[in-house]
Amino acid sequence: MIPTYELYGEDEPASARFWVHCETIPARSSQYHWEIGLHRHDHFFQILLVTGGSGDALFGNDIVRFEPCAVLTVPPGIHHGFRFSPDIDGHVLTFLASRLPARPGEPNQLGAFLSSARVTQLDDRQADSGLIRESILRLCDEWQERRSGRAIMMEACLATALTLAARLAGQDAGDAETTDENDRRMEVLNAMMHREVKNHRAASFYAKALGISPTHLNRVVKDKAGVSTQELLMRRLLEEAQRELLFAPGSIQEVAFRLGFADPAYFSRFFTRQTGSTPRAWRLREQQRLSPRDNGEAVTGSS
């Protein structure tokens, strides 16, 4: 049976203490003679930045060779392992998947990139490759130094690194030539939903911004996402609500106001209708699930 870990070799969940964890690749792999056996993470997304040495990535039954400089990305639920050379160098970053700039599988280039395990080789002659590397290293630095505003900086670095890596992967696969107009519309729609989620915009608002009718937008969304525009908007609002409940401090009423609900009772009804659980019960259950069993520390947004 392939084990499920939070961090490799650790059975105790650590997510109450961080939404991101950084360490060097040698720090952990050297303890296991440079070989990390097949395992998986249910709630975490991992990025490895390889700057020295070489090795093989095991993604399920596939073996992918990597050499510096490379970025390895592993979404939740994927069985994976690594064989490193003794001179390996670089960093491994572990994130709660809910803090990613897009959902794995989301109907856009970034969502597709995040949905499968990959090795993306970086060519320092390309400006984007250099920026990917710099963004990941800056993220590690922000995590280590714990300066003010570091959560904002880390999220910005994460979004930059993953978006540019998705572009590189798309170029390698020839996706740039096959992207159709509806793919671009979905990318714009997802970006607008991210900005406007707390304003509770109607589907007609997004259709007007895209220059198409609400009916046309609904056809596009159903084709690309498999749901109606209204369902997609409700999903996005629910995800934001779950993120606020899990990572932001404050009462349920304060969360409701931050999400743009004038009536906290209506927020509770919306959340219960979507999840089958009240916001308070959901928050407590998720905090207990993600918190270390030894101290019951609650998840916060302070990291």
Backbone as CSV, one residue per row, in Angstrom:
resi,resn,N_x,N_y,N_z,CA_x,CA_y,CA_z,C_x,C_y,C_z
1,MET,0.844,-1.203,0.000,0.000,0.000,0.000,0.873,1.245,0.000
2,ILE,0.576,2.182,-0.885,1.363,3.414,-0.959,0.920,4.360,0.146
3,PRO,1.863,4.824,1.007,1.463,5.662,2.141,1.057,7.066,1.721
4,THR,0.266,7.684,2.602,-0.130,9.075,2.434,0.530,9.881,3.528
5,TYR,1.334,10.879,3.149,2.041,11.710,4.106,1.629,13.159,3.945
6,GLU,1.833,13.937,5.022,1.747,15.388,4.924,3.079,15.877,4.350
7,LEU,4.184,15.654,5.060,5.522,15.765,4.484,6.103,14.363,4.492
8,TYR,6.997,14.060,3.548,7.490,12.696,3.421,8.136,12.244,4.722
9,GLY,7.678,11.102,5.237,8.220,10.555,6.464,7.557,11.068,7.716
10,GLU,6.570,11.955,7.579,5.885,12.510,8.734,4.405,12.164,8.662
11,ASP,3.904,11.472,9.681,2.499,11.100,9.712,1.632,12.191,10.305
12,GLU,2.205,13.049,11.150,1.419,14.080,11.803,1.183,15.252,10.853
13,PRO,-0.065,15.652,10.621,-0.312,16.827,9.785,0.351,18.057,10.365
14,ALA,0.964,18.859,9.505,1.634,20.076,9.964,0.935,21.323,9.465
15,SER,-0.212,21.153,8.807,-0.804,22.288,8.117,-1.342,23.352,9.051
16,ALA,-1.505,23.044,10.339,-1.948,24.088,11.256,-0.851,25.117,11.466
17,ARG,0.389,24.719,11.207,1.491,25.640,11.447,1.934,26.351,10.180
18,PHE,1.450,25.921,9.039,1.856,26.591,7.812,0.873,26.294,6.686
19,TRP,0.813,27.216,5.739,0.155,26.867,4.479,1.212,26.656,3.412
20,VAL,2.447,26.993,3.755,3.577,26.695,2.881,4.760,26.310,3.752
21,HIS,5.511,25.337,3.292,6.729,24.913,3.986,7.852,24.832,2.966
22,CYS,9.023,25.329,3.326,10.175,25.306,2.425,11.351,24.624,3.113
23,GLU,12.096,23.852,2.356,13.351,23.287,2.840,14.204,22.915,1.634
24,THR,15.473,22.664,1.858,16.323,22.240,0.750,16.032,20.781,0.430
25,ILE,16.271,20.395,-0.804,16.063,18.999,-1.182,16.991,18.068,-0.405
26,PRO,18.283,18.406,-0.228,19.160,17.508,0.540,18.737,17.340,1.992
27,ALA,18.097,18.353,2.590,17.756,18.292,4.015,16.959,17.044,4.351
28,ARG,16.000,16.681,3.495,15.176,15.500,3.777,15.662,14.272,3.021
29,SER,16.044,14.433,1.743,16.388,13.259,0.936,17.656,12.567,1.444
30,SER,18.572,13.332,2.046,19.803,12.716,2.561,19.497,11.733,3.685
31,GLN,18.394,11.954,4.404,18.009,11.040,5.487,17.542,9.699,4.940
32,TYR,17.163,9.673,3.666,16.633,8.463,3.046,17.547,7.974,1.922
33,HIS,18.842,8.297,2.059,19.848,7.850,1.086,19.496,8.293,-0.327
34,TRP,18.985,9.523,-0.429,18.707,10.198,-1.698,17.577,9.557,-2.490
35,GLU,16.776,8.734,-1.843,15.652,8.103,-2.545,14.374,8.271,-1.718
36,ILE,13.371,8.887,-2.328,12.072,9.091,-1.694,11.086,8.116,-2.331
37,GLY,10.590,7.179,-1.543,9.688,6.155,-2.064,8.340,6.714,-2.474
38,LEU,7.597,5.931,-3.232,6.278,6.360,-3.684,5.369,6.674,-2.496
39,HIS,4.727,7.813,-2.569,3.787,8.246,-1.544,2.883,9.292,-2.181
40,ARG,1.997,9.861,-1.411,1.140,10.911,-1.940,0.741,11.851,-0.801
41,HIS,0.244,13.036,-1.184,-0.276,14.018,-0.241,-1.721,14.320,-0.647
42,ASP,-2.635,14.201,0.285,-4.040,14.413,-0.060,-4.407,15.882,-0.193
43,HIS,-3.734,16.752,0.561,-4.160,18.156,0.616,-3.081,19.135,0.162
44,PHE,-1.942,18.623,-0.247,-0.810,19.501,-0.523,-0.324,19.404,-1.965
45,PHE,0.123,20.528,-2.457,0.751,20.642,-3.778,2.231,20.906,-3.545
46,GLN,3.104,20.215,-4.283,4.539,20.390,-4.086,5.232,20.917,-5.336
47,ILE,6.238,21.752,-5.084,7.116,22.265,-6.127,8.543,21.953,-5.723
48,LEU,9.314,21.380,-6.624,10.742,21.190,-6.406,11.487,22.034,-7.428
49,LEU,12.382,22.872,-6.970,13.279,23.621,-7.842,14.646,22.956,-7.761
50,VAL,15.059,22.324,-8.846,16.335,21.605,-8.881,17.384,22.512,-9.506
51,THR,18.391,22.887,-8.732,19.439,23.785,-9.206,20.793,23.100,-9.348
52,GLY,20.909,21.861,-8.901,22.154,21.115,-9.026,21.886,19.630,-8.931
53,GLY,22.804,18.818,-9.454,22.610,17.380,-9.443,21.595,16.945,-10.487
54,SER,21.072,15.754,-10.324,20.102,15.220,-11.288,19.296,14.124,-10.601
55,GLY,18.417,13.486,-11.364,17.641,12.406,-10.772,16.493,11.970,-11.640
56,ASP,15.647,11.124,-11.061,14.453,10.625,-11.726,13.244,10.929,-10.847
57,ALA,12.179,11.381,-11.488,10.908,11.568,-10.805,10.005,10.394,-11.153
58,LEU,9.394,9.794,-10.145,8.457,8.708,-10.350,7.054,9.262,-10.149
59,PHE,6.307,9.327,-11.233,4.933,9.805,-11.185,4.031,8.632,-11.528
60,GLY,3.511,7.947,-10.510,2.754,6.728,-10.758,3.659,5.684,-11.373
61,ASN,3.335,5.247,-12.598,4.156,4.257,-13.295,5.165,4.885,-14.247
62,ASP,5.166,6.219,-14.325,6.063,6.912,-15.246,7.335,7.358,-14.534
63,ILE,8.445,7.281,-15.246,9.730,7.754,-14.734,10.212,8.868,-15.661
64,VAL,10.469,10.049,-15.082,10.875,11.208,-15.867,12.226,11.697,-15.356
65,ARG,13.195,11.799,-16.246,14.537,12.258,-15.887,14.550,13.777,-15.768
66,PHE,15.312,14.321,-14.826,15.462,15.767,-14.713,16.904,16.136,-14.407
67,GLU,17.287,17.277,-14.907,18.608,17.864,-14.676,18.406,19.347,-14.404
68,PRO,19.380,19.997,-13.792,19.198,21.434,-13.508,19.250,22.249,-14.802
69,CYS,18.540,23.345,-14.837,17.625,23.771,-13.791,16.221,23.293,-14.180
70,ALA,15.465,22.790,-13.244,14.149,22.252,-13.566,13.190,22.530,-12.419
71,VAL,11.904,22.610,-12.770,10.836,22.734,-11.785,9.967,21.490,-11.889
72,LEU,9.774,20.815,-10.760,8.919,19.644,-10.690,7.668,20.032,-9.905
73,THR,6.505,19.736,-10.448,5.241,20.090,-9.784,4.410,18.826,-9.592
74,VAL,3.870,18.670,-8.372,3.114,17.468,-8.025,1.806,17.866,-7.348
75,PRO,0.652,17.632,-7.991,-0.637,17.985,-7.384,-1.047,16.978,-6.312
76,PRO,-2.042,17.317,-5.499,-2.526,16.392,-4.474,-3.032,15.089,-5.082
77,GLY,-2.863,14.006,-4.328,-3.423,12.723,-4.720,-2.607,11.931,-5.721
78,ILE,-1.493,12.494,-6.212,-0.661,11.808,-7.202,0.423,11.009,-6.491
79,HIS,0.514,9.726,-6.786,1.586,8.913,-6.235,2.907,9.336,-6.883
80,HIS,3.891,9.632,-6.057,5.154,10.122,-6.601,6.312,9.756,-5.682
81,GLY,7.492,9.747,-6.263,8.718,9.503,-5.522,9.886,10.045,-6.327
82,PHE,11.072,10.032,-5.743,12.240,10.611,-6.415,13.488,9.793,-6.118
83,ARG,14.372,9.743,-7.111,15.724,9.224,-6.925,16.690,10.352,-7.269
84,PHE,17.438,10.813,-6.282,18.335,11.945,-6.461,19.786,11.483,-6.497
85,SER,20.606,12.215,-7.251,22.048,12.009,-7.165,22.544,12.640,-5.861
86,PRO,23.655,12.141,-5.291,24.150,12.682,-4.014,24.513,14.164,-4.060
87,ASP,24.750,14.708,-5.265,25.087,16.131,-5.370,23.864,16.998,-5.657
88,ILE,22.664,16.450,-5.389,21.437,17.196,-5.662,21.419,18.500,-4.869
89,ASP,20.869,19.536,-5.474,20.709,20.806,-4.767,19.416,21.459,-5.250
90,GLY,18.840,22.257,-4.387,17.600,22.936,-4.728,16.671,23.007,-3.537
91,HIS,15.418,23.293,-3.807,14.435,23.486,-2.744,13.158,22.702,-3.048
92,VAL,12.478,22.306,-1.984,11.161,21.696,-2.113,10.189,22.531,-1.293
93,LEU,9.075,22.884,-1.933,8.055,23.729,-1.308,6.742,22.958,-1.285
94,THR,6.082,22.975,-0.146,4.827,22.255,0.045,3.737,23.249,0.422
95,PHE,2.657,23.264,-0.353,1.576,24.233,-0.167,0.267,23.524,0.100
96,LEU,-0.568,24.114,0.927,-1.958,23.695,0.945,-2.552,24.011,-0.425
97,ALA,-3.178,23.026,-1.046,-3.680,23.203,-2.412,-4.702,24.332,-2.502
98,SER,-5.380,24.614,-1.413,-6.379,25.675,-1.432,-5.768,27.059,-1.586
99,ARG,-4.445,27.183,-1.444,-3.803,28.484,-1.603,-3.209,28.678,-2.993
100,LEU,-3.411,27.732,-3.898,-2.911,27.872,-5.263,-3.668,28.987,-5.991
101,PRO,-3.038,29.605,-6.991,-3.715,30.679,-7.736,-4.838,30.184,-8.644
102,ALA,-4.933,28.883,-8.860,-6.025,28.285,-9.644,-6.235,26.862,-9.151
103,ARG,-7.411,26.334,-9.370,-7.694,24.960,-8.976,-7.106,24.009,-10.015
104,PRO,-6.458,22.917,-9.571,-6.061,21.887,-10.535,-7.279,21.391,-11.298
105,GLY,-7.169,21.367,-12.622,-8.282,20.946,-13.463,-9.187,22.063,-13.899
106,GLU,-8.950,23.285,-13.398,-9.754,24.430,-13.816,-9.625,24.603,-15.331
107,PRO,-10.706,25.019,-16.019,-10.670,25.050,-17.488,-9.880,26.229,-18.046
108,ASN,-8.587,26.236,-17.794,-7.679,27.208,-18.385,-6.284,26.605,-18.387
109,GLN,-5.335,27.313,-18.959,-3.988,26.754,-19.097,-3.353,26.438,-17.750
110,LEU,-3.507,27.329,-16.777,-2.908,27.098,-15.470,-3.565,25.927,-14.756
111,GLY,-4.902,25.857,-14.808,-5.598,24.745,-14.183,-5.191,23.403,-14.776
112,ALA,-5.013,23.358,-16.095,-4.567,22.124,-16.746,-3.153,21.771,-16.322
113,PHE,-2.290,22.776,-16.228,-0.903,22.548,-15.816,-0.844,21.973,-14.408
114,LEU,-1.675,22.490,-13.509,-1.640,22.073,-12.111,-2.273,20.710,-11.871
115,SER,-2.958,20.163,-12.857,-3.734,18.941,-12.644,-2.914,17.668,-12.773
116,SER,-1.687,17.748,-13.284,-0.876,16.544,-13.435,0.555,16.818,-13.014
117,ALA,1.256,15.757,-12.617,2.654,15.884,-12.212,3.523,16.130,-13.436
118,ARG,4.471,17.056,-13.302,5.275,17.458,-14.463,6.709,17.778,-14.073
119,VAL,7.585,17.649,-15.058,8.948,18.189,-14.989,9.054,19.248,-16.074
120,THR,9.329,20.486,-15.677,9.472,21.587,-16.622,10.912,22.060,-16.590
121,GLN,11.640,21.816,-17.664,13.036,22.248,-17.734,13.105,23.757,-17.957
122,LEU,14.029,24.419,-17.276,14.210,25.857,-17.402,15.470,26.151,-18.191
123,ASP,15.347,27.048,-19.129,16.477,27.490,-19.951,16.799,28.921,-19.547
124,ASP,17.957,29.124,-18.920,18.306,30.452,-18.408,18.446,31.493,-19.509
125,ARG,18.475,31.051,-20.768,18.521,32.025,-21.863,17.155,32.658,-22.079
126,GLN,16.121,32.081,-21.485,14.775,32.633,-21.581,14.471,33.448,-20.330
127,ALA,13.966,34.655,-20.518,13.688,35.539,-19.382,12.692,34.923,-18.412
128,ASP,11.662,34.260,-18.947,10.654,33.666,-18.069,11.240,32.571,-17.184
129,SER,12.184,31.803,-17.712,12.820,30.761,-16.907,13.552,31.368,-15.714
130,GLY,14.269,32.454,-15.986,14.974,33.125,-14.896,14.022,33.677,-13.848
131,LEU,12.877,34.202,-14.292,11.914,34.767,-13.357,11.238,33.679,-12.530
132,ILE,11.018,32.513,-13.126,10.458,31.386,-12.367,11.403,31.017,-11.230
133,ARG,12.670,30.874,-11.575,13.662,30.513,-10.555,13.750,31.590,-9.481
134,GLU,13.812,32.851,-9.876,13.921,33.948,-8.914,12.688,34.023,-8.017
135,SER,11.513,33.776,-8.578,10.273,33.845,-7.791,10.241,32.763,-6.723
136,ILE,10.673,31.551,-7.084,10.678,30.462,-6.106,11.703,30.730,-5.008
137,LEU,12.875,31.201,-5.389,13.894,31.504,-4.385,13.459,32.645,-3.474
138,ARG,12.778,33.640,-4.046,12.284,34.745,-3.218,11.194,34.255,-2.269
139,LEU,10.360,33.346,-2.738,9.333,32.785,-1.883,9.972,32.080,-0.686
140,CYS,11.009,31.291,-0.945,11.717,30.606,0.142,12.328,31.614,1.114
141,ASP,12.873,32.684,0.582,13.462,33.719,1.424,12.406,34.397,2.291
142,GLU,11.243,34.708,1.699,10.166,35.325,2.461,9.686,34.399,3.569
143,TRP,9.583,33.116,3.277,9.151,32.148,4.278,10.149,32.074,5.431
144,GLN,11.428,32.104,5.096,12.462,31.968,6.117,12.572,33.218,6.983
145,GLU,12.505,34.397,6.381,12.775,35.633,7.104,11.580,36.143,7.908
146,ARG,10.372,35.755,7.551,9.166,36.127,8.296,9.009,37.645,8.444
147,ARG,9.224,38.351,7.344,9.031,39.801,7.354,7.551,40.144,7.235
148,SER,7.225,41.395,7.538,5.835,41.829,7.446,5.359,41.732,5.998
149,GLY,4.102,41.356,5.824,3.525,41.223,4.487,4.003,40.012,3.731
150,ARG,4.610,39.054,4.418,5.208,37.930,3.680,4.161,37.034,3.022
151,ALA,2.960,36.915,3.625,1.939,36.075,2.998,1.574,36.612,1.619
152,ILE,1.443,37.936,1.503,1.128,38.558,0.216,2.260,38.318,-0.772
153,MET,3.497,38.498,-0.313,4.658,38.297,-1.183,4.756,36.842,-1.636
154,MET,4.520,35.907,-0.720,4.634,34.501,-1.082,3.570,34.102,-2.097
155,GLU,2.353,34.598,-1.912,1.299,34.275,-2.874,1.605,34.872,-4.244
156,ALA,2.174,36.075,-4.256,2.534,36.706,-5.531,3.642,35.914,-6.224
157,CYS,4.646,35.499,-5.459,5.740,34.704,-6.036,5.240,33.361,-6.540
158,LEU,4.337,32.734,-5.768,3.782,31.448,-6.177,3.003,31.578,-7.479
159,ALA,2.142,32.607,-7.563,1.347,32.813,-8.776,2.242,33.079,-9.985
160,THR,3.295,33.885,-9.786,4.213,34.187,-10.887,4.924,32.936,-11.373
161,ALA,5.478,32.169,-10.442,6.237,30.975,-10.817,5.359,29.956,-11.537
162,LEU,4.171,29.695,-11.023,3.320,28.670,-11.626,2.731,29.122,-12.960
163,THR,2.342,30.380,-13.056,1.783,30.879,-14.309,2.812,30.824,-15.428
164,LEU,4.041,31.244,-15.132,5.085,31.216,-16.148,5.493,29.789,-16.487
165,ALA,5.514,28.902,-15.490,5.827,27.492,-15.765,4.751,26.873,-16.655
166,ALA,3.486,27.247,-16.417,2.404,26.741,-17.270,2.569,27.227,-18.701
167,ARG,3.000,28.473,-18.860,3.242,28.986,-20.206,4.346,28.202,-20.908
168,LEU,5.429,27.942,-20.179,6.532,27.185,-20.779,6.080,25.789,-21.163
169,ALA,5.333,25.142,-20.276,4.837,23.800,-20.575,3.895,23.821,-21.773
170,GLY,3.075,24.856,-21.865,2.168,24.988,-23.000,2.895,25.184,-24.302
171,GLN,3.971,25.970,-24.273,4.771,26.188,-25.477,5.445,24.899,-25.916
172,ASP,5.947,24.132,-24.932,6.608,22.871,-25.268,5.635,21.884,-25.904
173,ALA,4.376,21.932,-25.447,3.376,20.996,-25.971,2.668,21.524,-27.209
174,GLY,2.999,22.759,-27.614,2.341,23.345,-28.760,0.957,23.863,-28.462
175,ASP,0.635,24.031,-27.146,-0.714,24.475,-26.778,-1.004,25.889,-27.248
176,ALA,0.033,26.714,-27.326,-0.188,28.116,-27.682,-0.846,28.242,-29.048
177,GLU,-0.560,27.299,-29.944,-1.100,27.384,-31.286,-2.532,26.865,-31.360
178,THR,-2.933,26.061,-30.348,-4.246,25.432,-30.420,-5.263,26.086,-29.480
179,THR,-4.833,27.090,-28.724,-5.757,27.772,-27.824,-6.831,28.487,-28.642
180,ASP,-8.094,28.169,-28.371,-9.152,28.805,-29.144,-9.710,30.014,-28.387
181,GLU,-10.628,30.714,-29.025,-11.177,31.928,-28.445,-11.901,31.655,-27.129
182,ASN,-12.576,30.514,-27.040,-13.288,30.200,-25.810,-12.345,29.895,-24.648
183,ASP,-11.179,29.316,-24.942,-10.170,29.133,-23.894,-9.746,30.486,-23.334
184,ARG,-9.531,31.431,-24.236,-9.126,32.775,-23.783,-10.253,33.438,-22.989
185,ARG,-11.487,33.214,-23.423,-12.614,33.772,-22.675,-12.673,33.198,-21.259
186,MET,-12.408,31.909,-21.132,-12.442,31.286,-19.815,-11.317,31.826,-18.927
187,GLU,-10.158,32.079,-19.505,-9.067,32.656,-18.723,-9.452,34.038,-18.205
188,VAL,-10.052,34.849,-19.079,-10.486,36.188,-18.662,-11.589,36.083,-17.616
189,LEU,-12.521,35.171,-17.827,-13.622,34.990,-16.884,-13.103,34.594,-15.509
190,ASN,-12.170,33.649,-15.462,-11.629,33.219,-14.171,-10.896,34.351,-13.465
191,ALA,-10.168,35.161,-14.225,-9.475,36.300,-13.626,-10.475,37.314,-13.078
192,MET,-11.557,37.564,-13.819,-12.577,38.502,-13.349,-13.294,37.965,-12.118
193,MET,-13.602,36.668,-12.112,-14.266,36.088,-10.947,-13.396,36.223,-9.706
194,HIS,-12.093,36.054,-9.873,-11.176,36.204,-8.738,-11.245,37.614,-8.169
195,ARG,-11.320,38.618,-9.053,-11.366,40.015,-8.602,-12.724,40.390,-8.034
196,GLU,-13.788,39.849,-8.622,-15.135,40.328,-8.328,-15.941,39.409,-7.416
197,VAL,-15.343,38.328,-6.938,-16.125,37.328,-6.208,-16.869,37.931,-5.025
198,LYS,-16.272,38.890,-4.326,-16.911,39.461,-3.144,-17.951,40.522,-3.495
199,ASN,-18.041,40.868,-4.780,-19.047,41.837,-5.215,-20.337,41.175,-5.694
200,HIS,-20.337,39.833,-5.768,-21.536,39.065,-6.114,-22.125,39.512,-7.458
201,ARG,-21.265,39.605,-8.469,-21.728,40.029,-9.792,-22.601,38.959,-10.451
202,ALA,-23.592,39.401,-11.203,-24.445,38.482,-11.953,-23.718,37.992,-13.201
203,ALA,-24.217,36.903,-13.780,-23.611,36.350,-14.992,-23.607,37.385,-16.114
204,SER,-24.638,38.251,-16.171,-24.721,39.260,-17.218,-23.559,40.257,-17.143
205,PHE,-23.057,40.507,-15.948,-21.915,41.416,-15.786,-20.695,40.861,-16.527
206,TYR,-20.430,39.580,-16.348,-19.265,38.958,-16.982,-19.470,38.838,-18.497
207,ALA,-20.694,38.528,-18.907,-20.964,38.431,-20.341,-20.718,39.769,-21.027
208,LYS,-21.175,40.853,-20.401,-20.974,42.185,-20.980,-19.492,42.515,-21.063
209,ALA,-18.732,42.179,-20.019,-17.293,42.454,-20.013,-16.575,41.672,-21.111
210,LEU,-17.082,40.487,-21.442,-16.479,39.658,-22.484,-17.011,39.995,-23.874
211,GLY,-18.032,40.850,-23.941,-18.569,41.252,-25.229,-19.441,40.212,-25.889
212,ILE,-20.075,39.343,-25.068,-20.965,38.329,-25.616,-22.251,38.330,-24.788
213,SER,-23.255,37.625,-25.261,-24.531,37.571,-24.541,-24.416,36.585,-23.380
214,PRO,-25.276,36.731,-22.355,-25.293,35.748,-21.264,-25.537,34.320,-21.746
215,THR,-26.384,34.170,-22.758,-26.657,32.837,-23.307,-25.403,32.239,-23.935
216,HIS,-24.668,33.083,-24.694,-23.426,32.624,-25.316,-22.404,32.259,-24.250
217,LEU,-22.287,33.088,-23.218,-21.345,32.799,-22.135,-21.694,31.480,-21.458
218,ASN,-22.976,31.251,-21.259,-23.395,30.001,-20.620,-22.989,28.796,-21.455
219,ARG,-23.098,28.915,-22.783,-22.678,27.815,-23.661,-21.182,27.581,-23.550
220,VAL,-20.404,28.674,-23.504,-18.951,28.558,-23.397,-18.566,27.871,-22.089
221,VAL,-19.170,28.320,-20.994,-18.830,27.770,-19.684,-19.223,26.297,-19.595
222,LYS,-20.397,25.950,-20.125,-20.813,24.547,-20.088,-19.879,23.670,-20.915
223,ASP,-19.410,24.203,-22.037,-18.498,23.445,-22.888,-17.149,23.239,-22.223
224,LYS,-16.650,24.280,-21.533,-15.305,24.225,-20.963,-15.264,23.718,-19.527
225,ALA,-16.314,24.015,-18.747,-16.295,23.651,-17.330,-17.332,22.597,-16.961
226,GLY,-18.276,22.342,-17.845,-19.277,21.324,-17.586,-20.413,21.757,-16.676
227,VAL,-20.468,23.038,-16.345,-21.536,23.573,-15.499,-22.028,24.879,-16.100
228,SER,-23.139,25.394,-15.580,-23.643,26.678,-16.052,-22.806,27.816,-15.476
229,THR,-22.946,28.995,-16.041,-22.236,30.167,-15.518,-22.605,30.412,-14.062
230,GLN,-23.892,30.319,-13.746,-24.329,30.550,-12.369,-23.717,29.534,-11.410
231,GLU,-23.662,28.283,-11.817,-23.044,27.257,-10.960,-21.563,27.537,-10.756
232,LEU,-20.893,27.983,-11.816,-19.467,28.303,-11.696,-19.253,29.463,-10.729
233,LEU,-20.110,30.474,-10.800,-20.005,31.616,-9.891,-20.244,31.185,-8.448
234,MET,-21.218,30.308,-8.221,-21.489,29.827,-6.876,-20.330,28.995,-6.339
235,ARG,-19.725,28.191,-7.209,-18.561,27.406,-6.790,-17.411,28.314,-6.364
236,ARG,-17.198,29.360,-7.164,-16.090,30.273,-6.855,-16.335,30.986,-5.536
237,LEU,-17.580,31.403,-5.293,-17.916,32.066,-4.040,-17.767,31.104,-2.868
238,LEU,-18.177,29.868,-3.051,-18.040,28.877,-1.990,-16.569,28.623,-1.670
239,GLU,-15.738,28.519,-2.695,-14.309,28.307,-2.460,-13.705,29.455,-1.666
240,GLU,-14.113,30.684,-1.996,-13.608,31.843,-1.274,-14.097,31.811,0.174
241,ALA,-15.336,31.398,0.379,-15.871,31.286,1.735,-15.107,30.242,2.543
242,GLN,-14.829,29.109,1.945,-14.075,28.066,2.650,-12.661,28.525,2.967
243,ARG,-12.064,29.236,2.041,-10.717,29.765,2.274,-10.729,30.758,3.443
244,GLU,-11.704,31.660,3.458,-11.806,32.636,4.546,-12.032,31.935,5.885
245,LEU,-12.918,30.965,5.905,-13.225,30.265,7.152,-12.012,29.527,7.696
246,LEU,-11.210,28.982,6.807,-10.093,28.158,7.241,-8.854,28.959,7.584
247,PHE,-8.608,30.040,6.834,-7.332,30.734,6.992,-7.434,32.121,7.607
248,ALA,-8.613,32.717,7.610,-8.731,34.075,8.127,-9.319,34.053,9.538
249,PRO,-8.845,34.938,10.401,-9.389,34.996,11.752,-10.751,35.679,11.756
250,GLY,-11.435,35.609,12.886,-12.699,36.327,13.020,-13.890,35.405,13.108
251,SER,-15.009,35.981,13.494,-16.242,35.230,13.648,-16.880,34.925,12.300
252,ILE,-17.911,34.083,12.322,-18.657,33.774,11.105,-19.278,35.054,10.546
253,GLN,-19.753,35.923,11.413,-20.335,37.194,10.978,-19.299,38.042,10.251
254,GLU,-18.074,38.113,10.783,-17.020,38.898,10.145,-16.638,38.313,8.793
255,VAL,-16.589,36.991,8.707,-16.302,36.336,7.429,-17.396,36.682,6.414
256,ALA,-18.643,36.641,6.843,-19.763,36.958,5.955,-19.641,38.375,5.402
257,PHE,-19.329,39.337,6.272,-19.184,40.718,5.823,-18.017,40.866,4.852
258,ARG,-16.892,40.189,5.125,-15.733,40.282,4.223,-16.054,39.708,2.848
259,LEU,-16.978,38.756,2.805,-17.356,38.130,1.540,-18.447,38.902,0.811
260,GLY,-18.879,40.033,1.382,-19.864,40.863,0.709,-21.297,40.535,1.036
261,PHE,-21.538,39.697,2.038,-22.903,39.378,2.455,-23.356,40.424,3.479
262,ALA,-24.440,41.116,3.190,-24.963,42.107,4.133,-25.638,41.441,5.320
263,ASP,-26.113,40.217,5.115,-26.836,39.485,6.155,-26.090,38.178,6.463
264,PRO,-25.455,38.066,7.631,-24.742,36.835,7.981,-25.637,35.593,7.960
265,ALA,-26.900,35.772,8.292,-27.814,34.631,8.267,-27.977,34.100,6.842
266,TYR,-28.023,35.023,5.857,-28.116,34.587,4.459,-26.841,33.859,4.042
267,PHE,-25.679,34.338,4.515,-24.417,33.643,4.237,-24.466,32.219,4.783
268,SER,-24.963,32.063,6.008,-25.036,30.728,6.605,-25.955,29.819,5.798
269,ARG,-27.078,30.371,5.339,-27.988,29.560,4.526,-27.351,29.173,3.207
270,PHE,-26.657,30.123,2.564,-25.957,29.836,1.312,-24.925,28.731,1.520
271,PHE,-24.121,28.854,2.552,-23.050,27.887,2.792,-23.621,26.509,3.111
272,THR,-24.661,26.481,3.937,-25.273,25.202,4.307,-25.917,24.528,3.098
273,ARG,-26.537,25.323,2.246,-27.161,24.775,1.037,-26.111,24.159,0.111
274,GLN,-24.944,24.771,0.035,-23.901,24.297,-0.867,-23.138,23.103,-0.310
275,THR,-22.971,23.026,1.006,-22.097,22.012,1.609,-22.820,20.994,2.487
276,GLY,-24.040,21.320,2.898,-24.735,20.445,3.832,-24.282,20.627,5.264
277,SER,-23.479,21.653,5.510,-22.941,21.907,6.846,-22.951,23.406,7.105
278,THR,-23.163,23.811,8.347,-23.101,25.234,8.669,-21.660,25.715,8.595
279,PRO,-21.442,27.019,8.400,-20.061,27.523,8.362,-19.273,27.177,9.617
280,ARG,-19.899,27.294,10.781,-19.189,27.015,12.034,-18.805,25.545,12.136
281,ALA,-19.729,24.658,11.807,-19.436,23.224,11.878,-18.369,22.835,10.865
282,TRP,-18.461,23.410,9.663,-17.450,23.109,8.640,-16.072,23.573,9.087
283,ARG,-15.992,24.787,9.627,-14.705,25.324,10.077,-14.092,24.437,11.153
284,LEU,-14.859,24.059,12.146,-14.346,23.226,13.227,-13.884,21.871,12.714
285,ARG,-14.666,21.268,11.819,-14.296,19.967,11.282,-13.000,20.033,10.484
286,GLU,-12.863,21.068,9.643,-11.657,21.185,8.826,-10.441,21.522,9.671
287,GLN,-10.602,22.358,10.691,-9.483,22.662,11.572,-9.022,21.411,12.312
288,GLN,-9.955,20.603,12.758,-9.592,19.367,13.435,-8.906,18.396,12.480
289,ARG,-9.386,18.362,11.236,-8.788,17.440,10.256,-7.374,17.837,9.897
290,LEU,-7.114,19.148,9.828,-5.808,19.621,9.396,-4.857,19.919,10.544
291,SER,-5.351,19.949,11.764,-4.511,20.319,12.900,-3.776,19.109,13.439
292,PRO,-2.553,19.340,13.975,-1.823,18.244,14.603,-2.624,17.674,15.762
293,ARG,-2.613,16.349,15.871,-3.409,15.714,16.910,-2.819,15.921,18.294
294,ASP,-1.536,16.318,18.349,-0.923,16.414,19.665,-1.268,17.702,20.392
295,ASN,-1.635,18.773,19.672,-1.945,20.003,20.390,-3.225,20.681,19.934
296,GLY,-3.823,20.185,18.863,-5.095,20.744,18.421,-5.018,22.172,17.959
297,GLU,-3.810,22.639,17.575,-3.643,24.045,17.177,-4.485,24.352,15.952
298,ALA,-5.160,25.477,15.951,-6.076,25.847,14.863,-5.341,26.442,13.703
299,VAL,-5.891,26.214,12.514,-5.336,26.826,11.316,-5.637,28.310,11.325
300,THR,-4.646,29.123,11.027,-4.849,30.558,10.919,-4.196,31.059,9.671
301,GLY,-4.425,32.316,9.367,-3.811,32.931,8.187,-2.563,33.705,8.539
302,SER,-1.947,33.424,9.690,-0.817,34.233,10.132,0.479,33.844,9.467
303,SER,0.561,32.614,8.906,1.825,32.197,8.309,2.069,32.912,7.004
